[in-house]
């Protein structure tokens, strides 16, 4: 049974949370197909949230005051699908204000082969861990959280813990019809010779099978793993974020907005502090 955190649940249902029954384990389909159809209203809400969830500079400053004390903890921030390190800037600056040491993932645009991205992130973790002389925490947004889990499975001794944010690690292809169209475009670009873009093999070939096999491995018991999800997710089926190996934490917001919501970032920071065994009540004055 999945672990639950503050606000976390193990009940399932459809994308809108209508059914409260426990969901069946979700597996990657043999061929790419959408998990659900996104309404025009949901698309508009997701896109608008990219701007609105950031709030004003004044409102952010109020929320940033007295945040969890990071004590220099190294944290790699991994962006989601179709975004890059630039999308994690607000989270990085907020965590830095609280005394964490955030690092970029080195991903300029998250559209590449999963296994290749994981190899690069493993090397990134090793470099930072050696430089800081300590394990590294990883925070991954959406697909970035799937990459974070895969990295932790490969180098658990160098990872202090992971927080995944709206990451469908129980089924990475439990996505909306909009994402399905985006994936098909990338597959076509790859077939036309575009470099650094995932091909069909990453969806239903050997690469996809390799990723599924890795995700099916037991997660290291001594590496904390927190999965944050929102039932208002209009991009992935929120049930796919209910990884049975994670501590589940429910948050409010949209798929595209949660990573820029300082209230959510504060909860992420609280989990990071727990990784280090520090009193989560200790705060940093902005």
N, C-alpha and C positions, 0 to 999 in steps of 0.2 A: 504494500500500500504506500502511496506517496506520502511524504512528510508534508506538513503544513506549517506555515509561519503565520505571523500576525496578519490577519486579513486573508490568509490563503484558504482555498477550498479544494476538495477532491471531487466535487460533483461535476457532472458534465452537461450535455445537452447540445443543442444546435449553436451556430455562431452567435445568436442573440441571447443565449442562455435560457431558452424557454423550457427545456427539459432538465430536471434536477437529478436525473439518474446518473450513476457512475458510467463514464464512457468506456467503450471497448478499446483495447490497445490499438493504436493507429500505426499502420505500416505504410511504407512507400509503395505506391502503385507501380505496376510493371510498365505502364505508359503514362505520360504526363496528362493529367486531366485536372480540372479545377475542383476544389473541395466545395465551393459555394459561389453563387453569383452575387456580386456586389451591386447594390442599388446606386442610382445616381446620387441620392441623398447621402449615402455612406461615403461615396467617393468625394463629394464636396466637403463633408465633415472632416475627412482625413486630410485633404489638401489645406483646408483653412486652419486646421490645428497646427500645422507647421509654423504658422506665424503667431497664432493666438496663445499657444501654451507657453511661449517664452515670456509673456507678460511685459511690463514696462521695466525700465532700469530701476525705478524706485521700488516696485513690488518685488523684483528679484533681490534687491539689496536687503529688504526686510526679511525675506525667507532665508537668505544666506547667513544672517546673524546667528552666532552661537551654534554653528554646525558641528558635526562630529569631528573629533580631533584625529587627524591622519598620521601624525608622527613620522612623516616622510615615507610612508608605505608606497612602494612602487606599484603602479597600476597601468596596465596596457588597455587602451580603449579601442575596441574593434567595431567599425561601422557596419551598417546593414547593407542589404542588396541595393544596387544602383546608387550608392553614396560612397563617400570617402572619409578620410580623417577630418576633413573640414566640417563634417556634420556633427562631430563630437566636441567642437570647440567650447560650447557653453558648459558642457559637463566637465571638460578638462579645466577650464578656468575656475569653476565652482569648487571642484575637488582640490585644486591647488590652493585656493583661498583657505580651505579647511586644513591645510597642512599635508595633503597627500602629494605624491610625486607622479603625476600622470604622464604616460608616454604614448606617442602615436603608434599605430600598428604598422605603418608603412604602406597601407592600402590607399591608393589614390582614387580608385573606382572599383567597388566590389562587384565584379561581373565575371571573374575568372573561374578556372577549374578549382573545385573545392580542395582536392588533394594538394594541388600546387600551392594554394593559399595557406593551407595548414603547414606545409613544409617551411614556407617563408616565416610564418608566425612562430613556429617551434624555434627556428634560429634566432628570431627576435627575442623570444623569452630567454633563451640561453645567454645571449649577449647582455641583456639588462640584468638578469640574475647574477651573472658574473661580475658586472660592473658595480651592482649595489650590494653584492655579497649577501643576498637574501632571496627567498622565493618571491615570485611576482604574482599579484592578483590580476585577473582578467575580467573586464566588463564588456560584454558583447551585446549589441543591439540587433535584434532580428537575426538575419543570417550570420551576423557577427557572433551571436551567442552559440550558434551551431559550430562555428569555427573554434570558439573558445572551449567548448566541450571536447572536441576532437584533439585539440592541443593538450588539454589536461590529461586525456587518456594516454597520450604519447610520452609526456614528460611530467608525471605527477610530482616528482621530487622537487621540481623547479617552479611549481604553481602553488601559491598559498590558498587559493580558492577562486571560484568563478561566480559571477552574477550574470545571468542571461536575462535579457529584457525583450519580451514578446517574441521569443525564439521558439519555433515549432520543432523542438528536438525529438518529440515523440513521432513526428512525421514531417520532415522538411518540405514535403510537397503538398501539404494540406493548406493550399493557398487559394486566393480568389481568382476569378476568371480574368481579371485585369493582369495579375502577375503571370498567369499562364501565357497570355499574349506577349508579355514582355520577354519571357523566357524563350518563346518561339522565335522572336526577332533576333535574340542573341544567338540562338542555334543557327539561324540562317546566315548571320554575319560570320560566324565561325566557319560554316561550310564554304563561304565565299573567300576565305583566307584571312579574316581579321584575326590579329594576334591578341592574346590575353583575354579572350572571350570564351565562355564555356560553350562546349558543343553538345550534341545530342547524347554523347557518351556519359556526360555528367548528369543526365536526366534519367536515362533508362538503359545504360550500357555498363561496361565493366567498372567505370569510375563510380557510377551511382551505386552499384552493388558493393563496391569496396567501402564507400561511406556508410551504407546501411549496416554492413558487417561491423564496422568500427563503433557505430553508435549503439549497437547491440551488446557490446562488451560491458561487463560490470564496471561501474564508475568507482575510482579509488575511494575507499571508505574514509581515508584520512584527509581527503581534499574536500573542503566545504563547497557545496553547489546549491545556489539559490536561483530559482526560476520565477521571474516576475511576469505577470500576464494581466491582460485586461479583457473583460467580457465585451467591451465595445470595439474590439479589434475588427477593422474592416479590410484587412490585408491578408491575415492568416486566420485559420480556424483556431480560436483561443484554446480549444481542448487539446490541440497538438502541443501546447506549451506545458501541459501537465505531465511532465516527465516524472515517472514513478521513482526515479533515483534522486530527485531534487527536493529541496525544501521549497514549497510553493507559497508565493506571496502575491496576493491580488492587489492591483493598483487601479486607479481611475485614469481614464484618458484614451487616446487613440493610438494606433500602431505608429503613425508617423510623428506623433507629438510627445509621447511619454519621455523620450530621451532628452527633451529640452524643457521639461517641467521640473523646476527646482525642488518641488515637493517630492517628486519621485527620486531625483538625484540625492536628496537628503536620506531617503530610505536606502538607496544603494550604498551611500557612504556608511550608514549604520551597520549594514551587513559586512562591509569591508573591514570596519573596525573589529567586528566579531571574529573575523579571520585571524587577526593578530592577537586575539585574546586580551584586548584592551577594554577597559570599562566603557561601554557604549554611551554612558551618560556624560563622559568627559567631552567638553565642547571647546571649540576654537572661536575666539571673538574676532569678527571681521573688522 
